[in-house]
């Protein structure tokens, strides 16, 4: 299978693909928001265990293991603690994250949207301080392994000398690998358990579930406080019915590659990132609509992005939205003219919001 990380750092610019030349975007001066590509330098430190064979001699490491959906401030605190432990021991800090999310495997019939893609998770874990990230398949084999079997499998890629974990941590079949069980295995196999306290008070804990709920109700500001960054939504631009183009607001209709948590219906100010995870990465001002287009009697719920001051073909490209603020809820207008008037107002509001909220 092809790794989703193969394209990280590569140029996906349409002009480069067509001409076969070196990308010249870094020399261009545009009205776009410049971006930093600090995560691209770490692309080689992402190990996809589904496609990469274990090394002949695995390294000793300090590990942290989990889903890390969204890599929120609590996750970042855990990674920082693992990095300090690794530095103190002179070892690399290795984070193991699962793909797909265990809930998607254990409860496949229950709707579940991810806060972040696996590419985002890996990049953010590196930014948080990991030396390496191992993407581990959560499949039928993983779900049925005992704690010792799972740790042995991980150990073929990185031998644990310490495992840093938060409260309630458990792994292995039926979550049998509690702290007590792992402590006993560690004493036999030569690794320590390093517990950390959760971030926040009992009534204000940072969690992926709370962030997911905030996004679903449209409270992207609350989600951003938990994440430490604006929440994102990404997808491939696919053809729509081109209604927006007929009224002067051509939009990019996004189809996610994996199930994502979708913001509440409405209009959002967002930075729109073109060519994410590449050296060509650029960000544009955007107004994002989520909903079923009630003015046009729509029935399909869509996520559409209107890029301000932009005129280019986006079909087939991946865009990533950084959602900054919800401008208003979804409305049904009496006429298309009323809708267009409101959209001009929405765009002006989005421009103002984004001018004071760089991504």
Buried (B, 14 or more C-beta within 10 A) or exposed (E): EEBBBEBBBBBBBBEBEEEEEEBEBEEEEEEBBEBEEEBBEBBEBBBBBBBBEBEEEEBBBBBBBBBBBBBBBBBBBBBBBBBBBBBEBEBBBBBBBBBBBBBBBEEEEEEBBBBBBBBBBBBBBBBBBBBBBBBBBBEEEBBEBBBBBBBBBBBEBBBBBBBBBBEEBBBBBEEBBBBEBBBEBBEEBEBBBBEBEBBBEEEEBBBBEBBBBBBBEBBBBBBBBBBBBBBBBBBBBEEBEEBBEEEEBBBBBBEBEBEBBBBBBBBBBBBBBBBBBBBBBBBBBBBBBBBEBBBBEEEEEBBBBBBBEBEEEBEEBBBBBBBBBBBEEBBEBEEEEEBBEBBEEBBEBBBEBBEEBEB
